[in-house]
């Protein structure tokens, strides 16, 4: 189990609502919770419960109406747009349901993308990319384009892209949602390894009970409110 | 560091068909643009090459061309004795008092009449125009009713070929030679003995005086003195300047026509590029959201799409220039408005035109891509990612 040190994610009184015409639809209402360093958290709940919105706000791609999010000592709810982008580049790794690889770039180039935002030179970038592709077991496919890879392989490339900058947290939105059972199992094992072997903090939104089983902690969201199981 | 250029390039390559079609549309506009510039360039080159920088042309004040000019014999005698006039190997001044008249001749193919310049020459005339070389036959004998014709005239006008006979000024003139004057305006002239011509046309005065400067740097001083002399009513111009002025009216017309056509067409091409780029942005919404989530700034997205559109424009530019380069094979013959005579010239491509065309195509790409690129950069990340 995870060591209980100081929390890496601190969320306080987080609220968010959407406006649809004149109607205001609350999504999250006053949520507060912490996530410890090295934890594997699953966020579950029915559609429209606000779990993806919560994940997006933790990842710094959506804004809160009220409340604070502090990650690794940085209060991201106070950052401006450019600073937030710079923060995302070094602090968050994204894993998407549909992998979201750039189709015109090879596996190597896709993984290299986040490193283009760092000061690493070409040789250092190559070393980093090759190292993470080895971790996900796709070093032999680095010159392949996404369309030449299976769904499971594409998701592993996406994971390599997420970890190549060595971020503090990884956010995953339904990472197994588009995969068959065997591939999904592979991906979950890989994520489990990232937590145990590399000490990453993973926050995952999922509908899949098998995926939730891998998590240390499952949090349920219902109508914008949180409960723990 | 931003999004790599290969991203922009490969996206164009991935949708090759759309790229080629859009670039072709822009290429057509660049073709028109380049062709107009080439036409203007060809015209000016032809007329400017006609002149030599060492030669000075003397015309009656305020006459725009040799055809309108008249220089009295007493003034001509005075001008001939000026110290700036170079002297040839034979000890004679390198100065020609010439007669220039327009006549009407029928074209071989269409049988329609057109104006042709007749130039009455003296032995010095040939020495002053080293570009003119006899190609066939011989030069006219002094004192005879014989003429030589420029290659362009010989080919296009009835009665102007070697051995044929022309009738003008109430006399018959035998064509005894054809001369090659390269890409100069002389190719469109007929030359004969000046004194014979002056009698036949009943002209008491010369049209123009051309001479070689002893020292080419003395022109300004010479011009000031001659034009200030109360006995003289002439204007001095370097021969190159004279022919450049001759080409100006038509060049200006071509430039305006070309610009109007190009501007109208380019609006169409720019709209085409805009539609293509909007489609490209719409197809890649998720990609844009992903790139932004990974930490790329709005300006990186903006520049990636602007570069893509610039590349598209430059592709069009290359296609257009490639097409326009074939226009060099075509020779145009048209009325020179300054002298009202026929002038033959060809489309001329040079580096300046290539450079201008590429710049023009890049600007079209830039303008066409600006709005779509801006839209791409303004997308909200969450909404873009949800578009999957």
HADDOCK unambig.tbl for C-alpha pairs under 7 A between the chains (distance, minus, plus):
assign (segid A and resid 61 and name CA) (segid B and resid 293 and name CA) 6.45 0.50 0.50
assign (segid A and resid 61 and name CA) (segid B and resid 381 and name CA) 6.21 0.50 0.50
assign (segid A and resid 61 and name CA) (segid B and resid 382 and name CA) 6.43 0.50 0.50
assign (segid A and resid 62 and name CA) (segid B and resid 382 and name CA) 6.43 0.50 0.50
assign (segid A and resid 82 and name CA) (segid B and resid 297 and name CA) 6.54 0.50 0.50
assign (segid A and resid 85 and name CA) (segid B and resid 295 and name CA) 4.45 0.50 0.50
assign (segid A and resid 85 and name CA) (segid B and resid 296 and name CA) 6.54 0.50 0.50
assign (segid A and resid 85 and name CA) (segid B and resid 297 and name CA) 6.31 0.50 0.50
assign (segid A and resid 86 and name CA) (segid B and resid 295 and name CA) 5.78 0.50 0.50
assign (segid A and resid 88 and name CA) (segid B and resid 294 and name CA) 6.46 0.50 0.50
assign (segid A and resid 88 and name CA) (segid B and resid 295 and name CA) 5.30 0.50 0.50
assign (segid A and resid 89 and name CA) (segid B and resid 294 and name CA) 5.58 0.50 0.50
assign (segid A and resid 89 and name CA) (segid B and resid 295 and name CA) 4.30 0.50 0.50
assign (segid A and resid 100 and name CA) (segid B and resid 287 and name CA) 6.71 0.50 0.50
assign (segid A and resid 100 and name CA) (segid B and resid 290 and name CA) 6.52 0.50 0.50
assign (segid A and resid 102 and name CA) (segid B and resid 287 and name CA) 6.33 0.50 0.50
assign (segid A and resid 104 and name CA) (segid B and resid 7 and name CA) 6.72 0.50 0.50
assign (segid A and resid 104 and name CA) (segid B and resid 10 and name CA) 6.00 0.50 0.50
assign (segid A and resid 104 and name CA) (segid B and resid 11 and name CA) 6.37 0.50 0.50
assign (segid A and resid 105 and name CA) (segid B and resid 7 and name CA) 6.95 0.50 0.50
assign (segid A and resid 114 and name CA) (segid B and resid 294 and name CA) 6.23 0.50 0.50
assign (segid A and resid 116 and name CA) (segid B and resid 1 and name CA) 5.63 0.50 0.50
assign (segid A and resid 116 and name CA) (segid B and resid 2 and name CA) 6.64 0.50 0.50
assign (segid A and resid 117 and name CA) (segid B and resid 1 and name CA) 5.78 0.50 0.50
assign (segid A and resid 117 and name CA) (segid B and resid 2 and name CA) 6.89 0.50 0.50
